[in-house]
Amino acid sequence: MYHYQCKGTCSTSIDLEIQDGIITYCKINNGCRGNTQGVAKLALGRKADEVAEMLQGIPCRGNTSCPDQLSQAIRSYHD
């Protein structure tokens, strides 16, 4: 399980599991509950690279958002 610390958002962290390029587990901790649960659920079963590309750069407060932080978490998972 990969644990990513969010920066600049209401969500504080993301727990993520990727197997064979597919997101198999995603939980965004804290933040706007309905939105973060929805984004996490939509990411499940999808190709991690496609989700990261789709969510990258979405702003909310400042230059980032919970979806953008998920994009960053996915990209750092691969590193």
CYANA upper distance limits for C-alpha pairs under 8 A (distance plus 0.5 A):
  1 MET  CA     15 ASP  CA      7.17
  1 MET  CA     16 LEU  CA      6.48
  1 MET  CA     17 GLU  CA      5.92
  2 TYR  CA     15 ASP  CA      6.19
  2 TYR  CA     16 LEU  CA      5.62
  2 TYR  CA     17 GLU  CA      6.69
  2 TYR  CA     77 TYR  CA      7.47
  3 HIS  CA     13 SER  CA      7.40
  3 HIS  CA     14 ILE  CA      6.30
  3 HIS  CA     15 ASP  CA      5.18
  3 HIS  CA     16 LEU  CA      6.96
  4 TYR  CA     13 SER  CA      5.89
  4 TYR  CA     14 ILE  CA      5.55
  4 TYR  CA     15 ASP  CA      6.91
  4 TYR  CA     16 LEU  CA      8.33
  4 TYR  CA     73 ALA  CA      6.34
  5 GLN  CA     12 THR  CA      6.66
  5 GLN  CA     13 SER  CA      4.92
  5 GLN  CA     14 ILE  CA      7.11
  6 CYS  CA     11 SER  CA      7.06
  6 CYS  CA     12 THR  CA      5.60
  6 CYS  CA     13 SER  CA      5.39
  6 CYS  CA     14 ILE  CA      7.56
  6 CYS  CA     69 GLN  CA      6.67
  7 LYS  CA     12 THR  CA      7.87
  7 LYS  CA     69 GLN  CA      7.97
  8 GLY  CA     61 ARG  CA      8.07
  8 GLY  CA     62 GLY  CA      8.27
  8 GLY  CA     64 THR  CA      7.20
  8 GLY  CA     65 SER  CA      8.07
  9 THR  CA     31 GLY  CA      7.93
  9 THR  CA     61 ARG  CA      7.56
  9 THR  CA     64 THR  CA      7.62
  9 THR  CA     65 SER  CA      6.39
  9 THR  CA     66 CYS  CA      6.76
 10 CYS  CA     30 ASN  CA      7.16
 10 CYS  CA     31 GLY  CA      4.95
 10 CYS  CA     32 CYS  CA      7.89
 10 CYS  CA     66 CYS  CA      8.14
 11 SER  CA     28 ILE  CA      7.16
 11 SER  CA     29 ASN  CA      6.09
 11 SER  CA     30 ASN  CA      5.06
 11 SER  CA     31 GLY  CA      4.47
 11 SER  CA     32 CYS  CA      8.05
 11 SER  CA     66 CYS  CA      6.92
 12 THR  CA     28 ILE  CA      8.34
 12 THR  CA     29 ASN  CA      6.35
 12 THR  CA     30 ASN  CA      6.50
 12 THR  CA     31 GLY  CA      7.77
 13 SER  CA     28 ILE  CA      6.64
 13 SER  CA     29 ASN  CA      5.80
 13 SER  CA     30 ASN  CA      8.13
 14 ILE  CA     26 CYS  CA      7.57
 14 ILE  CA     27 LYS  CA      6.15
 14 ILE  CA     28 ILE  CA      5.00
 14 ILE  CA     29 ASN  CA      6.40
 14 ILE  CA     70 LEU  CA      7.58
 14 ILE  CA     73 ALA  CA      7.76
 15 ASP  CA     25 TYR  CA      7.99
 15 ASP  CA     26 CYS  CA      6.18
 15 ASP  CA     27 LYS  CA      5.63
 15 ASP  CA     28 ILE  CA      7.03
 15 ASP  CA     29 ASN  CA      8.30
 16 LEU  CA     23 ILE  CA      8.01
 16 LEU  CA     24 THR  CA      8.30
 16 LEU  CA     25 TYR  CA      5.91
 16 LEU  CA     26 CYS  CA      5.16
 16 LEU  CA     27 LYS  CA      7.14
 16 LEU  CA     73 ALA  CA      8.38
 16 LEU  CA     74 ILE  CA      8.31
 17 GLU  CA     23 ILE  CA      6.52
 17 GLU  CA     24 THR  CA      6.05
 17 GLU  CA     25 TYR  CA      5.35
 17 GLU  CA     26 CYS  CA      7.10
 18 ILE  CA     22 ILE  CA      5.85
 18 ILE  CA     23 ILE  CA      4.95
 18 ILE  CA     24 THR  CA      6.04
 18 ILE  CA     25 TYR  CA      7.54
 18 ILE  CA     48 ALA  CA      7.71
 19 GLN  CA     23 ILE  CA      7.04
 19 GLN  CA     24 THR  CA      7.07
 21 GLY  CA     47 LYS  CA      6.20
 21 GLY  CA     48 ALA  CA      6.18
 21 GLY  CA     49 ASP  CA      7.91
 22 ILE  CA     44 LEU  CA      8.26
 22 ILE  CA     45 GLY  CA      6.35
 22 ILE  CA     46 ARG  CA      5.97
 22 ILE  CA     47 LYS  CA      5.04
 22 ILE  CA     48 ALA  CA      5.91
 23 ILE  CA     43 ALA  CA      7.12
 23 ILE  CA     44 LEU  CA      5.75
 23 ILE  CA     45 GLY  CA      5.92
 23 ILE  CA     46 ARG  CA      6.31
 23 ILE  CA     47 LYS  CA      6.87
 23 ILE  CA     48 ALA  CA      6.12
 24 THR  CA     44 LEU  CA      6.16
 24 THR  CA     45 GLY  CA      6.40
 25 TYR  CA     44 LEU  CA      6.89
 26 CYS  CA     40 ALA  CA      5.85
 26 CYS  CA     41 LYS  CA      7.87
 26 CYS  CA     43 ALA  CA      7.80
 26 CYS  CA     44 LEU  CA      7.30
 27 LYS  CA     36 THR  CA      8.46
 27 LYS  CA     37 GLN  CA      7.75
 27 LYS  CA     40 ALA  CA      6.40
 28 ILE  CA     36 THR  CA      6.29
 28 ILE  CA     37 GLN  CA      7.44
 28 ILE  CA     40 ALA  CA      7.11
 28 ILE  CA     66 CYS  CA      8.44
 29 ASN  CA     36 THR  CA      8.33
 30 ASN  CA     36 THR  CA      8.42
 31 GLY  CA     36 THR  CA      7.17
 31 GLY  CA     66 CYS  CA      8.23
 32 CYS  CA     36 THR  CA      6.46
 33 ARG  CA     37 GLN  CA      6.45
 34 GLY  CA     38 GLY  CA      6.51
 35 ASN  CA     39 VAL  CA      6.63
 36 THR  CA     40 ALA  CA      6.58
 36 THR  CA     66 CYS  CA      7.54
 37 GLN  CA     41 LYS  CA      6.57
 38 GLY  CA     42 LEU  CA      6.63
 39 VAL  CA     43 ALA  CA      6.80
 39 VAL  CA     67 PRO  CA      7.42
 40 ALA  CA     44 LEU  CA      7.16
 42 LEU  CA     46 ARG  CA      8.50
 43 ALA  CA     48 ALA  CA      8.37
 43 ALA  CA     51 VAL  CA      7.02
 46 ARG  CA     50 GLU  CA      8.00
 46 ARG  CA     51 VAL  CA      7.47
 47 LYS  CA     51 VAL  CA      6.89
 48 ALA  CA     52 ALA  CA      6.61
 48 ALA  CA     74 ILE  CA      7.06
 49 ASP  CA     53 GLU  CA      6.67
 49 ASP  CA     74 ILE  CA      8.04
 49 ASP  CA     75 ARG  CA      8.28
 50 GLU  CA     54 MET  CA      6.59
 51 VAL  CA     55 LEU  CA      6.64
 51 VAL  CA     71 SER  CA      7.43
 52 ALA  CA     56 GLN  CA      6.39
 52 ALA  CA     68 ASP  CA      8.49
 52 ALA  CA     70 LEU  CA      7.63
 52 ALA  CA     71 SER  CA      4.58
 52 ALA  CA     72 GLN  CA      7.65
 52 ALA  CA     74 ILE  CA      6.67
 52 ALA  CA     75 ARG  CA      7.41
 53 GLU  CA     71 SER  CA      7.49
 55 LEU  CA     67 PRO  CA      5.96
 55 LEU  CA     68 ASP  CA      5.89
 55 LEU  CA     70 LEU  CA      7.99
 55 LEU  CA     71 SER  CA      6.19
 56 GLN  CA     67 PRO  CA      7.80
 56 GLN  CA     68 ASP  CA      5.37
 56 GLN  CA     69 GLN  CA      8.47
 56 GLN  CA     71 SER  CA      5.88
 56 GLN  CA     72 GLN  CA      7.92
 57 GLY  CA     63 ASN  CA      7.88
 57 GLY  CA     64 THR  CA      7.01
 57 GLY  CA     65 SER  CA      8.49
 57 GLY  CA     68 ASP  CA      6.04
 58 ILE  CA     63 ASN  CA      8.25
 58 ILE  CA     64 THR  CA      6.77
 58 ILE  CA     65 SER  CA      6.62
 58 ILE  CA     67 PRO  CA      7.18
 58 ILE  CA     68 ASP  CA      5.99
 59 PRO  CA     63 ASN  CA      5.66
 59 PRO  CA     64 THR  CA      5.13
 59 PRO  CA     65 SER  CA      5.70
 59 PRO  CA     68 ASP  CA      7.82
 60 CYS  CA     64 THR  CA      6.41
 60 CYS  CA     65 SER  CA      5.31
 60 CYS  CA     66 CYS  CA      8.46
 61 ARG  CA     65 SER  CA      6.96
 64 THR  CA     68 ASP  CA      6.18
 64 THR  CA     69 GLN  CA      7.37
 65 SER  CA     69 GLN  CA      6.56
 66 CYS  CA     70 LEU  CA      6.76
 67 PRO  CA     71 SER  CA      6.87
 68 ASP  CA     72 GLN  CA      6.83
 69 GLN  CA     73 ALA  CA      6.55
 70 LEU  CA     74 ILE  CA      6.65
 71 SER  CA     75 ARG  CA      6.82
 72 GLN  CA     76 SER  CA      6.59
 73 ALA  CA     77 TYR  CA      6.50
 74 ILE  CA     78 HIS  CA      7.25
 75 ARG  CA     79 ASP  CA      7.47
